[in-house]
Amino acid sequence: MAVLIIGVGNIQRGDDGAGLLVAQALRAKGLVSVTVEESSGEIASIVELLQTATDVVIVDAMRSGKPAGTALWIDPLLADSDATATISSTHGFGVAQAIGLLKAMGRLPKRIRILGIEGQYFALGAPVSPQVREGISTAVRMIVRSLRAKAHPEARRRRRS
């Protein structure tokens, strides 16, 4: 089963471009069984993309109060998930609302994860901050590690023993 990675953001708004930059870095790696898409975060686009795969990773900038550049996995389906508060703030209606809509319709992918990267500067014309550039590198490594673990679950079990 192929994995769909959706990088979300707006490169014209500084750190909000983090998801797009992760998507571009992953596309350059030429990963096998991975489709990489980019989205501005508009709700209709996200809804459409989410319905094209059964295993989805969404990468987006977030605002949660963590240090800039922090990259972390968010499970949007957990009851105590803060996905709505952290991910939606940079796009208005977007990722969190698309997930909520598809969940209500019973049309979510079988597996969906969000990788949030804490942003700092979101003003129009702002550059990507150095902390978020480091967070982008971290996010790429996290995704590649996740893909390898999925492809080779027996190696992961051996390491735990």
DSSP file (Angstrom, degrees, kcal/mol; ACC not computed):
  #  RESIDUE AA STRUCTURE BP1 BP2  ACC     N-H-->O    O-->H-N    N-H-->O    O-->H-N    TCO  KAPPA ALPHA  PHI   PSI    X-CA   Y-CA   Z-CA
    1    1 A M              0   0    0      0, 0.0     2,-0.1     0, 0.0    52,-0.0   0.000 360.0 360.0 360.0 127.8    0.0    0.0    0.0
    2    2 A A        -     0   0    0     32,-0.1     2,-0.4     1,-0.0    53,-0.4  -0.409 360.0-130.6 -76.0 152.5    1.4    3.4   -1.0
    3    3 A V  E     -a   34   0A   0     30,-2.3    32,-2.9    -2,-0.1     2,-0.6  -0.884  11.5-147.6-104.7 135.0    1.7    6.3    1.4
    4    4 A L  E     -ab  35  56A   0     51,-2.9    53,-2.8    -2,-0.4     2,-0.5  -0.910  11.2-165.7-101.3 124.8    0.4    9.7    0.5
    5    5 A I  E     -ab  36  57A   0     30,-3.2    32,-3.0    -2,-0.6     2,-0.6  -0.955   1.9-165.3-111.0 125.5    2.3   12.6    2.0
    6    6 A I  E     -ab  37  58A   0     51,-3.1    53,-3.0    -2,-0.5     2,-0.6  -0.942   4.5-159.2-114.5 113.6    0.6   16.0    1.8
    7    7 A G  E     -ab  38  59A   0     30,-2.8    32,-2.6    -2,-0.6     2,-0.4  -0.825  16.6-164.5 -90.1 125.3    2.8   19.0    2.5
    8    8 A V  E     +a   39   0A   0     51,-3.0    11,-0.7    -2,-0.6    12,-0.4  -0.878  30.0  74.9-115.3 140.4    0.6   21.9    3.5
    9    9 A G        -     0   0    0     30,-2.0     2,-0.4    -2,-0.4     8,-0.3  -0.941  65.8 -90.2 156.9-174.1    1.4   25.6    3.6
   10   10 A N    >   -     0   0    0      6,-0.5     3,-2.1    -2,-0.3     7,-0.2  -0.929  19.9-160.5-137.0 107.4    2.1   28.9    2.0
   11   11 A I  G >  S+     0   0    0     -2,-0.4     3,-0.5     1,-0.3     6,-0.2   0.686  90.6  65.8 -64.2 -19.0    5.8   29.6    1.2
   12   12 A Q  G 3  S+     0   0    0      1,-0.2   113,-3.5     4,-0.1   114,-0.4   0.534  94.0  62.8 -79.6  -5.8    5.0   33.4    1.0
   13   13 A R  G X  S-     0   0    0     -3,-2.1     3,-2.0     1,-0.3    -1,-0.2  -0.305 100.7-124.0-118.0  48.5    4.2   33.4    4.8
   14   14 A G  G X  S+     0   0    0    112,-1.2     3,-2.1    -3,-0.5    -1,-0.3  -0.245  91.7  14.8  58.5-122.4    7.5   32.4    6.3
   15   15 A D  G >  S+     0   0    0    106,-2.9     3,-1.9   112,-0.4    -1,-0.3   0.655 111.5  79.3 -64.4 -16.4    7.3   29.4    8.6
   16   16 A D  G <  S+     0   0    0     -3,-2.0    -6,-0.5   105,-0.5     3,-0.5   0.686  82.8  67.3 -64.6 -15.9    3.9   28.5    7.2
   17   17 A G  G <>  +     0   0    0     -3,-2.1     4,-2.3    -8,-0.3     3,-0.3   0.434  69.5 102.3 -81.0   1.0    5.8   27.1    4.2
   18   18 A A  H <> S+     0   0    0     -3,-1.9     4,-2.2     1,-0.2    -1,-0.2   0.888  78.1  50.2 -55.2 -46.2    7.3   24.3    6.3
   19   19 A G  H  > S+     0   0    0    -11,-0.7     4,-2.2    -3,-0.5    -1,-0.2   0.885 111.3  49.1 -61.9 -39.2    5.0   21.5    5.1
   20   20 A L  H  > S+     0   0    0    -12,-0.4     4,-2.4    -3,-0.3    -1,-0.2   0.903 110.3  50.6 -66.1 -41.0    5.7   22.4    1.5
   21   21 A L  H  X S+     0   0    0     -4,-2.3     4,-2.1     2,-0.2    -2,-0.2   0.858 109.6  50.5 -67.5 -34.9    9.4   22.4    2.0
   22   22 A V  H  X S+     0   0    0     -4,-2.2     4,-2.5    -5,-0.2     5,-0.2   0.931 110.3  50.4 -64.6 -45.0    9.2   19.0    3.7
   23   23 A A  H  X S+     0   0    0     -4,-2.2     4,-2.6     1,-0.2    -2,-0.2   0.916 110.6  49.0 -59.6 -43.7    7.2   17.7    0.7
   24   24 A Q  H  X S+     0   0    0     -4,-2.4     4,-1.9     1,-0.2    -1,-0.2   0.902 111.4  49.3 -63.9 -41.1    9.8   19.1   -1.7
   25   25 A A  H  X S+     0   0    0     -4,-2.1     4,-0.8     2,-0.2    -1,-0.2   0.895 113.0  47.0 -65.3 -40.1   12.7   17.5    0.2
   26   26 A L  H >X>S+     0   0    0     -4,-2.5     5,-0.7     1,-0.2     3,-0.6   0.895 109.4  53.4 -68.9 -39.8   10.9   14.1    0.3
   27   27 A R  H ><5S+     0   0    0     -4,-2.6     3,-1.4     1,-0.2    -1,-0.2   0.901 104.6  56.1 -60.7 -40.0   10.0   14.3   -3.4
   28   28 A A  H 3<5S+     0   0    0     -4,-1.9    -1,-0.2     1,-0.3    -2,-0.2   0.756  98.8  62.2 -64.4 -24.4   13.7   14.9   -4.2
   29   29 A K  H <<5S-     0   0    0     -4,-0.8    -1,-0.3    -3,-0.6    -2,-0.2   0.673  98.6-139.1 -75.5 -16.7   14.6   11.6   -2.3
   30   30 A G  T <<5 -     0   0    0     -3,-1.4    -3,-0.1    -4,-0.6    -2,-0.1   0.911  26.0-163.1  60.6  44.3   12.5    9.6   -4.8
   31   31 A L    > < -     0   0    0     -5,-0.7     3,-0.8     1,-0.1     2,-0.2  -0.311  16.3-117.7 -64.1 140.7   11.0    7.3   -2.2
   32   32 A V  T 3  S+     0   0    0      1,-0.2    -1,-0.1     3,-0.0     3,-0.1  -0.555  92.4  10.1 -80.2 143.0    9.5    4.1   -3.4
   33   33 A S  T 3  S+     0   0    0     -2,-0.2   -30,-2.3     1,-0.2     2,-0.4   0.789 103.5 115.6  59.5  31.8    5.7    3.5   -2.8
   34   34 A V  E <   -a    3   0A   0     -3,-0.8     2,-0.5   -32,-0.2   -30,-0.2  -0.998  48.4-162.9-132.4 131.1    5.3    7.1   -1.7
   35   35 A T  E     -a    4   0A   0    -32,-2.9   -30,-3.2    -2,-0.4     2,-0.5  -0.957  11.7-159.1-109.5 130.9    3.2    9.8   -3.4
   36   36 A V  E     +a    5   0A   0     -2,-0.5     2,-0.3   -32,-0.2   -30,-0.2  -0.948  13.7 175.5-115.5 126.4    4.0   13.4   -2.4
   37   37 A E  E     -a    6   0A   0    -32,-3.0   -30,-2.8    -2,-0.5     2,-0.4  -0.872  18.9-142.2-123.6 158.0    1.5   16.2   -2.9
   38   38 A E  E     -a    7   0A   0     -2,-0.3     2,-0.3   -32,-0.2   -30,-0.2  -0.942  19.1-178.7-120.1 145.5    1.5   19.9   -2.0
   39   39 A S  E     -a    8   0A   0    -32,-2.6   -30,-2.0    -2,-0.4   -19,-0.1  -0.996  35.3-137.9-143.5 146.0   -1.5   21.9   -0.9
   40   40 A S        -     0   0    0     -2,-0.3   -32,-0.1   -32,-0.2     3,-0.1   0.608  58.6-107.8 -74.3 -11.4   -2.2   25.4    0.1
   41   41 A G        +     0   0    0      1,-0.3     2,-0.1   -34,-0.1    54,-0.1   0.455  65.3 155.1  97.1   2.0   -4.3   24.0    3.0
   42   42 A E     >  -     0   0    0      1,-0.1     4,-2.1    52,-0.1     3,-0.5  -0.442  49.7-124.7 -65.1 135.3   -7.7   25.0    1.4
   43   43 A I  H  > S+     0   0    0     50,-0.6     4,-2.7     1,-0.2     5,-0.2   0.840 105.9  51.8 -56.9 -42.5  -10.3   22.6    2.8
   44   44 A A  H  > S+     0   0    0      1,-0.2     4,-2.3     2,-0.2    -1,-0.2   0.901 110.6  49.4 -63.8 -39.4  -11.7   21.4   -0.5
   45   45 A S  H  > S+     0   0    0     -3,-0.5     4,-2.5     2,-0.2    -1,-0.2   0.915 112.4  47.2 -63.7 -44.0   -8.2   20.5   -1.7
   46   46 A I  H  X S+     0   0    0     -4,-2.1     4,-2.8     2,-0.2    -2,-0.2   0.924 111.3  51.0 -65.2 -44.5   -7.4   18.6    1.5
   47   47 A V  H  X S+     0   0    0     -4,-2.7     4,-1.0     1,-0.2    -2,-0.2   0.930 111.9  48.1 -58.3 -45.8  -10.7   16.7    1.4
   48   48 A E  H >< S+     0   0    0     -4,-2.3     3,-0.7    -5,-0.2    -2,-0.2   0.938 113.8  45.6 -61.8 -47.9  -10.1   15.7   -2.2
   49   49 A L  H >< S+     0   0    0     -4,-2.5     3,-2.0     1,-0.2     4,-0.2   0.895 107.0  58.5 -63.5 -40.7   -6.5   14.5   -1.5
   50   50 A L  H >< S+     0   0    0     -4,-2.8     3,-0.6     1,-0.3    -1,-0.2   0.744 101.5  56.8 -63.2 -22.3   -7.5   12.6    1.7
   51   51 A Q  T << S+     0   0    0     -4,-1.0    -1,-0.3    -3,-0.7    -2,-0.2   0.388  93.8  69.4 -89.6   4.8   -9.9   10.5   -0.3
   52   52 A T  T <  S+     0   0    0     -3,-2.0     2,-0.3    -4,-0.1    -1,-0.2   0.466 101.3  34.5-101.0  -2.2   -7.2    9.3   -2.7
   53   53 A A    <   -     0   0    0     -3,-0.6     3,-0.1    -4,-0.2   -50,-0.1  -0.954  57.6-142.6-148.0 163.3   -5.2    7.0   -0.3
   54   54 A T  S    S+     0   0    0    -52,-0.4    57,-2.5    -2,-0.3     2,-0.4   0.568  96.0  46.4-102.4 -13.5   -5.6    4.7    2.6
   55   55 A D  E    S+ c   0 111A   0    -53,-0.4   -51,-2.9    55,-0.2     2,-0.4  -0.951  74.7 175.2-133.3 111.5   -2.4    5.8    4.4
   56   56 A V  E     -bc   4 112A   0     55,-2.7    57,-2.2    -2,-0.4     2,-0.5  -0.941  20.7-169.3-127.3 138.0   -1.8    9.5    4.7
   57   57 A V  E     -bc   5 113A   0    -53,-2.8   -51,-3.1    -2,-0.4     2,-0.5  -0.996  12.2-163.1-119.5 125.5    0.8   11.7    6.4
   58   58 A I  E     -bc   6 114A   0     55,-2.8    57,-3.4    -2,-0.5     2,-0.5  -0.932   1.4-163.0-108.3 130.5    0.0   15.5    6.5
   59   59 A V  E     +bc   7 115A   0    -53,-3.0   -51,-3.0    -2,-0.5     2,-0.3  -0.963  24.3 150.8-115.6 125.7    2.9   17.9    7.2
   60   60 A D  E     - c   0 116A   0     55,-1.8    57,-2.0    -2,-0.5   -51,-0.1  -0.986  46.5-101.5-151.1 154.8    1.9   21.4    8.3
   61   61 A A  E     - c   0 117A   0    -53,-0.4     2,-0.3   -45,-0.4    29,-0.3  -0.441  43.9-167.9 -70.8 153.9    3.1   24.3   10.4
   62   62 A M  E     - c   0 118A   0     55,-2.1    57,-2.7    -2,-0.1     2,-0.4  -0.931  25.3-144.0-141.6 166.0    1.5   24.6   13.8
   63   63 A R        +     0   0    0     23,-1.6    26,-0.1    -2,-0.3    57,-0.1  -0.917  43.7 134.3-131.1 104.2    1.1   27.0   16.7
   64   64 A S  S    S-     0   0    0     -2,-0.4    -1,-0.1     2,-0.2    22,-0.1   0.419  75.8-100.4-129.9  -3.3    1.0   25.2   20.0
   65   65 A G  S    S+     0   0    0      1,-0.3     3,-0.1    21,-0.1    -2,-0.0   0.417  81.0 129.0  93.8  -1.7    3.3   27.2   22.2
   66   66 A K  S    S-     0   0    0      1,-0.2    -1,-0.3     4,-0.1    -2,-0.2  -0.356  73.8 -73.9 -77.8 165.8    6.2   24.8   21.8
   67   67 A P    >   -     0   0    0      0, 0.0     3,-2.0     0, 0.0    51,-0.2  -0.325  61.9 -91.4 -61.0 143.3    9.7   26.1   20.8
   68   68 A A  T 3  S+     0   0    0      1,-0.3    51,-0.2    -3,-0.1     3,-0.1  -0.269 113.1  28.0 -55.9 136.9   10.0   27.1   17.1
   69   69 A G  T 3  S+     0   0    0     49,-3.1    -1,-0.3     1,-0.3     2,-0.2   0.271  80.8 144.6  93.3 -10.5   11.1   24.2   14.9
   70   70 A T    <   -     0   0    0     -3,-2.0    48,-3.0    48,-0.1     2,-0.5  -0.432  33.0-160.7 -61.8 128.7    9.7   21.5   17.2
   71   71 A A  E     +D  117   0A   0     46,-0.2     2,-0.3    -2,-0.2    46,-0.2  -0.960  19.0 162.6-114.2 128.4    8.5   18.6   15.0
   72   72 A L  E     -D  116   0A   0     44,-2.3    44,-2.5    -2,-0.5     2,-0.3  -1.000  38.2-112.8-149.4 149.8    6.0   16.2   16.5
   73   73 A W  E     -D  115   0A   0     -2,-0.3     2,-0.4    42,-0.2    42,-0.2  -0.580  29.3-167.2 -77.6 138.3    3.5   13.5   15.4
   74   74 A I  E     -D  114   0A   0     40,-3.1    40,-2.3    -2,-0.3     7,-0.0  -0.998  14.3-148.2-127.2 127.7   -0.2   14.3   16.1
   75   75 A D    >   -     0   0    0     -2,-0.4     3,-1.4    38,-0.2     8,-0.2  -0.846   9.4-165.4 -94.2 105.9   -2.9   11.7   15.9
   76   76 A P  T 3  S+     0   0    0      0, 0.0    -1,-0.1     0, 0.0     8,-0.1   0.600  82.6  60.0 -70.1  -8.4   -5.9   13.6   14.7
   77   77 A L  T 3  S+     0   0    0     35,-0.3     2,-0.2     3,-0.0    36,-0.0   0.555  78.4 103.1 -96.9  -9.0   -8.3   10.7   15.7
   78   78 A L  S X  S-     0   0    0     -3,-1.4     3,-1.7     1,-0.1     0, 0.0  -0.527  75.3-130.4 -73.9 141.1   -7.4   10.6   19.4
   79   79 A A  T 3  S+     0   0    0      1,-0.3    -1,-0.1    -2,-0.2     0, 0.0   0.844 108.6  45.4 -59.8 -34.8  -10.1   12.2   21.6
   80   80 A D  T 3  S+     0   0    0      2,-0.0    -1,-0.3     3,-0.0     2,-0.1   0.284  84.4 130.2 -94.7  12.1   -7.4   14.3   23.4
   81   81 A S    <   -     0   0    0     -3,-1.7     3,-0.3     1,-0.1    -7,-0.1  -0.395  49.3-154.7 -66.1 140.2   -5.6   15.3   20.2
   82   82 A D     >  +     0   0    0      1,-0.2     4,-2.3     2,-0.1     5,-0.3   0.000  56.2 123.3-100.8  26.7   -5.0   19.0   20.0
   83   83 A A  H  >> +     0   0    0      1,-0.2     4,-2.6    -8,-0.2     5,-0.7   0.876  69.7  53.2 -58.7 -40.2   -4.9   18.9   16.2
   84   84 A T  H  >5S+     0   0    0     -3,-0.3     4,-1.0     1,-0.2     5,-0.2   0.928 113.0  42.2 -63.5 -44.4   -7.7   21.5   15.7
   85   85 A A  H  45S+     0   0    0      1,-0.2     4,-0.3     2,-0.1    -1,-0.2   0.870 122.8  37.1 -71.3 -36.2   -6.0   24.1   17.9
   86   86 A T  H  <5S+     0   0    0     -4,-2.3   -23,-1.6     2,-0.1     4,-0.2   0.882 123.4  34.1 -87.6 -38.7   -2.5   23.6   16.6
   87   87 A I  H ><5S+     0   0    0     -4,-2.6     3,-0.9    -5,-0.3     4,-0.3   0.868 111.9  54.5 -89.0 -37.5   -2.9   22.9   12.9
   88   88 A S  G >X<S+     0   0    0     -4,-1.0     4,-1.5    -5,-0.7     3,-1.3   0.722  87.2  81.3 -73.0 -18.7   -5.9   25.0   11.9
   89   89 A S  G 34 S+     0   0    0     -4,-0.3    -1,-0.2     1,-0.3    -2,-0.1   0.746  91.3  47.9 -65.5 -24.4   -4.6   28.3   13.2
   90   90 A T  G <4 S+     0   0    0     -3,-0.9    -1,-0.3   -29,-0.3    -2,-0.1   0.616 123.4  29.7 -91.1 -10.5   -2.4   29.0   10.2
   91   91 A H  T <4 S-     0   0    0     -3,-1.3     2,-0.6     1,-0.3    -2,-0.2   0.409  87.7-141.2-125.4   0.4   -5.0   28.3    7.5
   92   92 A G  S  < S+     0   0    0     -4,-1.5     2,-0.6   -50,-0.1    -1,-0.3  -0.636  87.4  17.9  69.9-120.4   -8.4   29.1    9.0
   93   93 A F  S    S+     0   0    0     -2,-0.6   -50,-0.6    -3,-0.1     2,-0.1  -0.743 104.3  92.4 -82.3 122.6  -10.5   26.4    7.6
   94   94 A G  S  > S+     0   0    0     -2,-0.6     4,-2.7   -52,-0.2     5,-0.2  -0.433  75.7  10.0-166.6-118.9   -8.2   23.6    6.4
   95   95 A V  H  > S+     0   0    0      1,-0.2     4,-2.4     2,-0.2     5,-0.2   0.923 125.1  43.2 -57.5 -56.0   -6.6   20.4    7.7
   96   96 A A  H  > S+     0   0    0      1,-0.2     4,-2.3     2,-0.2    -1,-0.2   0.891 117.1  47.3 -61.8 -39.9   -8.4   19.9   11.0
   97   97 A Q  H  > S+     0   0    0      2,-0.2     4,-2.5     1,-0.2    -1,-0.2   0.879 110.2  52.5 -70.5 -37.1  -11.8   20.8    9.5
   98   98 A A  H  X S+     0   0    0     -4,-2.7     4,-2.5     2,-0.2     5,-0.2   0.918 111.2  47.5 -62.5 -43.3  -11.2   18.5    6.4
   99   99 A I  H  X S+     0   0    0     -4,-2.4     4,-2.4    -5,-0.2    -2,-0.2   0.924 112.2  49.7 -63.3 -44.6  -10.4   15.6    8.8
  100  100 A G  H  X S+     0   0    0     -4,-2.3     4,-2.3    -5,-0.2    -2,-0.2   0.900 111.0  49.5 -61.0 -41.8  -13.5   16.4   10.9
  101  101 A L  H  X S+     0   0    0     -4,-2.5     4,-1.6     2,-0.2    -2,-0.2   0.943 113.5  44.4 -63.6 -48.7  -15.7   16.5    7.8
  102  102 A L  H  X>S+     0   0    0     -4,-2.5     5,-3.0     1,-0.2     4,-0.5   0.845 111.7  54.4 -67.4 -32.2  -14.4   13.2    6.4
  103  103 A K  H ><5S+     0   0    0     -4,-2.4     3,-1.1    -5,-0.2    -1,-0.2   0.936 108.0  49.3 -64.2 -45.2  -14.7   11.6    9.9
  104  104 A A  H 3<5S+     0   0    0     -4,-2.3    -1,-0.2     1,-0.3    -2,-0.2   0.828 113.2  47.5 -62.4 -31.5  -18.3   12.6   10.2
  105  105 A M  H 3<5S-     0   0    0     -4,-1.6    -1,-0.3    -5,-0.2    -2,-0.2   0.509 111.7-121.1 -87.1  -5.1  -18.9   11.2    6.7
  106  106 A G  T <<5S+     0   0    0     -3,-1.1    -3,-0.2    -4,-0.5    -2,-0.1   0.823  81.3 115.4  69.6  31.4  -17.1    7.9    7.6
  107  107 A R      < +     0   0    0     -5,-3.0    -4,-0.2    -6,-0.1    -5,-0.1   0.074  32.3 130.9-123.5  23.5  -14.7    8.5    4.7
  108  108 A L        -     0   0    0     -6,-0.5   -57,-0.1    -5,-0.1     4,-0.0  -0.404  66.0 -97.9 -72.0 152.7  -11.3    9.0    6.4
  109  109 A P        -     0   0    0      0, 0.0   -55,-0.2     0, 0.0     3,-0.1  -0.292  35.7-110.4 -60.5 158.3   -8.3    7.0    5.2
  110  110 A K  S    S+     0   0    0      1,-0.2     2,-0.4   -56,-0.1   -55,-0.2   0.874 106.4  26.1 -59.9 -36.7   -7.5    3.9    7.2
  111  111 A R  E    S+c   55   0A   0    -57,-2.5   -55,-2.7     2,-0.0     2,-0.4  -0.994  70.8 169.0-132.5 128.0   -4.4    5.5    8.6
  112  112 A I  E     +c   56   0A   0     -2,-0.4     2,-0.3   -57,-0.2   -35,-0.3  -0.989   2.6 172.5-141.8 130.1   -3.9    9.3    9.0
  113  113 A R  E     -c   57   0A   0    -57,-2.2   -55,-2.8    -2,-0.4     2,-0.4  -0.967  18.5-147.2-134.1 149.9   -1.1   11.1   10.8
  114  114 A I  E     -cD  58  74A   0    -40,-2.3   -40,-3.1    -2,-0.3     2,-0.6  -0.963   2.3-160.2-116.3 135.0   -0.1   14.7   11.1
  115  115 A L  E     -cD  59  73A   0    -57,-3.4   -55,-1.8    -2,-0.4     2,-0.3  -0.943  18.9-163.5-112.1 107.5    3.5   15.8   11.5
  116  116 A G  E     -cD  60  72A   0    -44,-2.5   -44,-2.3    -2,-0.6     2,-0.5  -0.693  10.4-160.1 -93.7 143.2    3.4   19.4   12.9
  117  117 A I  E     -cD  61  71A   0    -57,-2.0   -55,-2.1    -2,-0.3     2,-0.2  -0.982  25.7-123.0-122.2 118.3    6.3   21.8   12.8
  118  118 A E  E     -c   62   0A   0    -48,-3.0   -49,-3.1    -2,-0.5   -55,-0.2  -0.416  31.8-157.0 -65.0 122.6    6.1   24.6   15.3
  119  119 A G        -     0   0    0    -57,-2.7   -55,-0.2    -2,-0.2     3,-0.1  -0.507  22.5-177.6 -97.4 168.2    6.3   27.9   13.5
  120  120 A Q  S    S+     0   0    0      1,-0.3     2,-0.5    -2,-0.2    -1,-0.1   0.605  70.7  44.7-129.3 -45.1    7.3   31.3   14.7
  121  121 A Y        +     0   0    0      6,-0.1  -106,-2.9     1,-0.1  -105,-0.5  -0.939  48.9 157.2-116.4 119.2    7.0   33.8   11.8
  122  122 A F        +     0   0    0     -2,-0.5    -1,-0.1  -108,-0.2  -108,-0.1   0.261  30.8 127.1-122.6   9.1    3.9   33.8    9.7
  123  123 A A  S >  S-     0   0    0      1,-0.1     3,-2.2     4,-0.1     2,-0.1  -0.362  73.0 -90.9 -71.6 149.0    3.7   37.3    8.2
  124  124 A L  T 3  S+     0   0    0      1,-0.3  -111,-0.2  -111,-0.2    -1,-0.1  -0.387 114.4  14.3 -57.9 127.2    3.5   37.8    4.5
  125  125 A G  T 3  S+     0   0    0   -113,-3.5    -1,-0.3     1,-0.3  -112,-0.2   0.354  91.8 138.6  87.4  -5.3    7.0   38.0    3.0
  126  126 A A    <   -     0   0    0     -3,-2.2  -112,-1.2  -114,-0.4    -1,-0.3  -0.424  52.2-122.2 -70.1 146.4    8.7   36.7    6.1
  127  127 A P        -     0   0    0      0, 0.0  -112,-0.4     0, 0.0     2,-0.4  -0.423  35.1 -89.8 -79.6 164.3   11.5   34.2    5.6
  128  128 A V        -     0   0    0   -114,-0.3  -114,-0.1    -2,-0.1    -6,-0.1  -0.631  52.0-117.2 -71.1 129.5   11.5   30.7    7.0
  129  129 A S     >  -     0   0    0     -2,-0.4     4,-2.2    -8,-0.2     5,-0.2  -0.287  14.9-117.2 -69.1 154.1   13.1   31.0   10.4
  130  130 A P  H  > S+     0   0    0      0, 0.0     4,-1.9     0, 0.0     5,-0.2   0.868 115.7  55.1 -58.1 -37.0   16.4   29.1   11.1
  131  131 A Q  H  > S+     0   0    0      1,-0.2     4,-2.0     2,-0.2     5,-0.1   0.904 109.2  46.1 -63.8 -40.8   14.6   27.0   13.8
  132  132 A V  H  > S+     0   0    0      2,-0.2     4,-2.4     1,-0.2    -1,-0.2   0.854 106.8  58.2 -72.8 -33.8   11.9   25.9   11.4
  133  133 A R  H  X S+     0   0    0     -4,-2.2     4,-1.7     2,-0.2    -1,-0.2   0.921 109.5  45.5 -58.6 -41.7   14.6   25.1    8.7
  134  134 A E  H  X S+     0   0    0     -4,-1.9     4,-2.3     1,-0.2    -2,-0.2   0.896 110.6  53.6 -66.7 -39.4   16.0   22.7   11.3
  135  135 A G  H  X S+     0   0    0     -4,-2.0     4,-2.6     1,-0.2    -2,-0.2   0.839 104.8  55.2 -62.7 -33.2   12.5   21.4   12.1
  136  136 A I  H  X S+     0   0    0     -4,-2.4     4,-2.3     2,-0.2    -1,-0.2   0.930 108.3  47.7 -64.5 -45.9   12.0   20.7    8.4
  137  137 A S  H  X S+     0   0    0     -4,-1.7     4,-2.0     1,-0.2    -2,-0.2   0.911 113.0  49.0 -60.9 -42.5   15.2   18.5    8.4
  138  138 A T  H  X S+     0   0    0     -4,-2.3     4,-2.5     1,-0.2    -2,-0.2   0.920 109.8  51.7 -62.2 -44.5   14.0   16.7   11.5
  139  139 A A  H  X S+     0   0    0     -4,-2.6     4,-2.4     1,-0.2    -2,-0.2   0.894 107.6  52.0 -61.9 -41.3   10.5   16.2   10.0
  140  140 A V  H  X S+     0   0    0     -4,-2.3     4,-2.5     1,-0.2    -1,-0.2   0.935 111.4  47.3 -60.9 -45.3   12.1   14.6    6.8
  141  141 A R  H  X S+     0   0    0     -4,-2.0     4,-2.5     1,-0.2    -2,-0.2   0.904 110.9  52.2 -62.4 -40.8   14.1   12.2    9.0
  142  142 A M  H  X S+     0   0    0     -4,-2.5     4,-2.1     2,-0.2    -1,-0.2   0.902 111.4  46.2 -62.5 -41.7   11.0   11.4   11.1
  143  143 A I  H  X S+     0   0    0     -4,-2.4     4,-2.6     2,-0.2     5,-0.2   0.933 112.5  49.0 -68.4 -45.7    9.0   10.5    8.0
  144  144 A V  H  X S+     0   0    0     -4,-2.5     4,-2.3     1,-0.2    -2,-0.2   0.920 112.3  49.5 -60.1 -43.0   11.7    8.5    6.4
  145  145 A R  H  X S+     0   0    0     -4,-2.5     4,-2.3     1,-0.2    -1,-0.2   0.901 111.0  50.0 -61.5 -41.4   12.2    6.6    9.7
  146  146 A S  H  X S+     0   0    0     -4,-2.1     4,-2.0     2,-0.2    -2,-0.2   0.896 110.4  49.6 -64.3 -41.0    8.4    6.0    9.8
  147  147 A L  H  X S+     0   0    0     -4,-2.6     4,-2.1     2,-0.2    -2,-0.2   0.893 111.1  49.2 -65.9 -39.8    8.3    4.7    6.3
  148  148 A R  H  X S+     0   0    0     -4,-2.3     4,-2.1     2,-0.2    -2,-0.2   0.906 110.0  51.2 -65.7 -41.3   11.2    2.3    6.9
  149  149 A A  H  < S+     0   0    0     -4,-2.3     7,-0.2     1,-0.2    -1,-0.2   0.882 111.4  48.3 -63.7 -37.5    9.6    1.0   10.1
  150  150 A K  H  < S+     0   0    0     -4,-2.0    -1,-0.2     1,-0.2    -2,-0.2   0.892 113.6  46.7 -68.6 -39.0    6.4    0.4    8.1
  151  151 A A  H  < S+     0   0    0     -4,-2.1    -2,-0.2     1,-0.3    -1,-0.2   0.790 125.7  29.6 -73.5 -27.6    8.3   -1.4    5.4
  152  152 A H    >X  +     0   0    0     -4,-2.1     4,-1.2    -5,-0.1     3,-0.8  -0.523  65.8 158.5-131.7  65.0   10.3   -3.5    7.8
  153  153 A P  H 3> S+     0   0    0      0, 0.0     4,-2.1     0, 0.0     5,-0.2   0.799  73.3  62.6 -62.4 -28.1    8.2   -4.1   10.9
  154  154 A E  H 3> S+     0   0    0      1,-0.2     4,-2.0     2,-0.2     5,-0.1   0.867 100.9  51.9 -66.9 -34.3   10.2   -7.2   11.9
  155  155 A A  H <> S+     0   0    0     -3,-0.8     4,-1.8     2,-0.2    -1,-0.2   0.875 108.4  51.9 -67.0 -36.5   13.4   -5.1   12.3
  156  156 A R  H  X S+     0   0    0     -4,-1.2     4,-1.3    -7,-0.2    -2,-0.2   0.909 108.9  49.6 -66.0 -42.5   11.5   -2.7   14.5
  157  157 A R  H  X S+     0   0    0     -4,-2.1     4,-1.1     1,-0.2    -2,-0.2   0.892 108.9  53.2 -63.7 -39.2   10.3   -5.6   16.7
  158  158 A R  H  < S+     0   0    0     -4,-2.0     3,-0.4     1,-0.2    -1,-0.2   0.887 105.5  53.7 -63.6 -39.1   13.9   -7.0   17.0
  159  159 A R  H  < S+     0   0    0     -4,-1.8    -1,-0.2     1,-0.2    -2,-0.2   0.838 105.9  53.6 -66.0 -32.2   15.3   -3.6   18.2
  160  160 A R  H  <        0   0    0     -4,-1.3    -1,-0.2     1,-0.2    -2,-0.2   0.779 360.0 360.0 -72.3 -26.8   12.7   -3.5   21.0
  161  161 A S     <        0   0    0     -4,-1.1    -1,-0.2    -3,-0.4    -2,-0.2   0.484 360.0 360.0 -76.0 360.0   13.7   -6.9   22.4
